[in-house]
Amino acid sequence: MKTSLEHWQAAWLALGASTASEELYHQLVACYSEPHRKYHTMQHLNECLTHLESVRALAEHADEVELAHWFHDAIYDTSKKDNEKRSAEWARDSVLAAGVSSEKADRIYELIMATMHNAVPVGRDAEVLVDIDLGILGARADRFDDYEMQVREEYSWVPESLYRAARRQVLEQFVNREWIYSTELFRTKYEARARENLARSLASLRTD
């Protein structure tokens, strides 16, 4: 399992930290295990880290990409709009506290901010990180459908008509891009299936 304490410690040591905080590891696990989360959970984190294992060679600073994944959804409150910023700040502060350079801390901060998905990622590490985060869009149909239900559960407090309109807007942003994925590897493996999944979901949101 990629989200084990051993993998956490290895990630920090590879980053150049003198030690890896076991307390911080358990804090993050507790965050990803919060009861209001249904998709942004340890399952999602594990899926991301599993993807990273297979595409690690694509990244320029793979250790920074890995640590950014650990923190990218550390803060998740569906009623707030600053989740990425707060997660990124937590990551940067933690990296600096571990004695890692400010250059690495700043790059990790920017990587997490790229997961806001409000723009096409810039830079190879951001491309790899965001492609992995969006890997769920190209998952098998049954896993994608589970994902859509999980996201709806996370927004259970939003009335159905408002949710449908907002969700359509989010998904259409991806559909309207020339490419959903930035790296050739993800385009080859997942682009077509992601578009099939998104088309099916959009049709359901319009007609159900």
C-alpha positions in Angstrom: 0.0 0.0 0.0 1.6 3.3 -1.1 0.2 5.3 1.8 2.0 3.3 4.4 4.2 5.0 7.1 7.2 3.4 5.4 6.4 5.1 2.1 5.8 8.4 3.9 9.2 8.2 5.6 11.0 7.3 2.4 9.4 10.3 0.6 10.7 12.7 3.1 14.2 11.2 3.1 14.3 11.3 -0.7 13.3 15.0 -0.5 16.4 15.7 1.7 14.7 15.9 5.1 16.7 14.8 8.1 13.7 13.0 9.5 10.0 12.3 8.7 7.4 13.2 11.2 5.3 10.2 12.2 2.9 12.6 14.0 2.3 14.6 10.7 1.7 11.3 8.9 -1.1 10.4 11.3 -2.5 13.9 11.0 -2.8 13.6 7.3 -4.3 10.1 7.5 -6.9 11.5 9.9 -7.7 14.3 7.5 -8.2 12.0 4.5 -10.4 9.8 6.8 -12.8 12.6 7.8 -16.4 11.3 7.7 -17.6 14.0 5.3 -15.2 12.7 2.6 -16.4 10.1 0.2 -14.0 10.6 -2.8 -11.2 12.7 -1.4 -10.1 9.9 0.9 -7.2 7.6 1.5 -8.5 5.6 -1.5 -7.9 8.7 -3.8 -4.5 9.3 -2.3 -3.5 5.7 -2.8 -4.8 5.7 -6.4 -2.7 8.9 -7.0 0.5 7.4 -5.5 0.0 4.2 -7.5 -0.3 6.2 -10.7 2.9 8.1 -9.8 4.8 4.8 -9.4 4.2 4.0 -13.1 5.0 7.5 -14.4 7.7 8.6 -12.0 10.3 8.9 -14.7 8.3 11.7 -16.4 8.8 14.1 -13.5 11.7 16.4 -13.2 11.5 16.4 -9.3 9.6 13.2 -8.6 10.1 13.4 -4.9 8.5 16.8 -4.8 5.6 15.6 -6.9 5.1 12.7 -4.4 5.0 14.9 -1.4 2.7 17.3 -3.1 0.3 14.3 -3.6 0.3 13.6 0.1 -0.8 17.1 0.9 -2.9 18.1 -2.1 -6.3 17.3 -0.5 -5.1 17.6 3.1 -7.7 20.3 3.7 -11.1 19.5 2.1 -14.3 21.4 3.0 -16.9 21.5 0.3 -18.3 24.8 1.7 -14.9 26.6 1.3 -13.0 27.7 -1.8 -9.5 27.9 -0.3 -8.8 24.2 0.3 -5.9 24.1 -2.1 -4.3 27.2 -0.7 -4.6 26.0 2.9 -3.2 22.5 1.9 -0.4 24.1 0.0 0.5 26.4 2.9 0.5 23.4 5.3 2.8 21.5 2.9 5.2 24.4 2.5 5.4 25.0 6.3 6.0 21.3 6.9 8.7 21.1 4.3 10.5 24.1 5.7 10.2 22.8 9.3 11.9 19.6 8.2 14.9 21.6 7.1 14.3 21.3 3.3 15.2 24.2 1.1 12.8 27.0 0.5 13.1 26.4 -3.3 11.7 22.9 -2.9 9.0 24.1 -0.4 7.9 26.8 -2.9 7.8 24.3 -5.8 5.6 21.9 -3.7 3.3 24.8 -2.8 2.9 25.7 -6.5 2.3 22.1 -7.5 -0.6 21.8 -5.0 -2.1 25.1 -6.2 -2.1 23.6 -9.8 -4.7 21.0 -8.6 -7.3 23.8 -8.6 -7.7 22.8 -12.2 -8.6 26.4 -13.2 -5.9 26.5 -15.9 -3.8 24.1 -17.9 -0.8 23.2 -15.8 2.6 24.7 -16.7 5.8 22.8 -16.2 6.5 19.1 -16.4 6.0 18.3 -12.7 2.7 20.2 -12.6 1.6 18.3 -15.8 2.4 15.0 -14.1 0.8 15.9 -10.8 -2.4 17.2 -12.5 -2.7 14.3 -14.9 -2.5 11.9 -12.0 -5.1 13.8 -10.0 -7.4 13.7 -13.1 -6.6 10.0 -13.7 -10.0 9.1 -12.2 -11.7 10.7 -15.3 -10.1 8.0 -17.4 -10.9 5.1 -15.0 -13.0 2.1 -16.0 -16.6 3.0 -16.3 -17.6 1.3 -13.0 -14.9 3.2 -11.0 -15.8 6.5 -12.7 -19.4 6.0 -11.9 -18.5 5.3 -8.2 -16.4 8.5 -8.3 -19.4 10.5 -9.5 -21.6 9.2 -6.7 -18.9 9.8 -4.2 -18.5 13.5 -5.2 -22.3 13.9 -5.1 -22.3 12.5 -1.5 -19.6 15.1 -0.6 -21.9 17.8 -1.8 -25.1 16.3 -0.3 -25.9 19.6 1.3 -26.3 21.2 -2.1 -29.8 21.0 -3.6 -30.1 18.7 -6.6 -30.8 21.3 -9.3 -27.9 23.5 -8.2 -25.6 20.6 -7.9 -26.4 19.5 -11.5 -25.8 22.9 -12.9 -22.5 23.3 -11.1 -21.3 19.8 -11.9 -22.0 20.2 -15.5 -20.0 23.4 -15.5 -17.0 21.6 -13.9 -17.1 18.7 -16.3 -17.6 20.8 -19.4 -14.5 22.7 -18.6 -12.5 19.5 -19.1 -14.5 18.5 -22.2 -13.9 21.8 -23.9 -10.1 21.6 -23.6 -8.2 20.5 -26.6 -6.7 17.8 -24.3 -7.7 16.8 -20.9 -4.3 15.4 -20.1 -1.0 17.1 -20.6 1.4 14.2 -20.9 1.6 11.9 -24.0 1.4 8.9 -21.8 -1.9 9.9 -20.1 -3.3 11.0 -23.4 -2.5 7.6 -25.0 -3.9 5.6 -22.1 -6.8 7.6 -20.7 -7.9 10.5 -23.0 -10.5 8.6 -25.0 -12.0 6.8 -22.0 -12.1 10.1 -20.0 -14.1 11.7 -22.8 -16.5 8.7 -22.9 -16.9 8.9 -19.1 -17.5 12.6 -19.2 -20.0 12.4 -22.0 -22.0 9.8 -20.2 -22.0 11.8 -17.0 -23.0 15.0 -18.7 -25.9 13.2 -20.4 -27.0 11.9 -17.1 -26.8 15.3 -15.4 -29.0 16.8 -18.2 -31.7 14.1 -18.3 -32.1 12.4 -14.9 
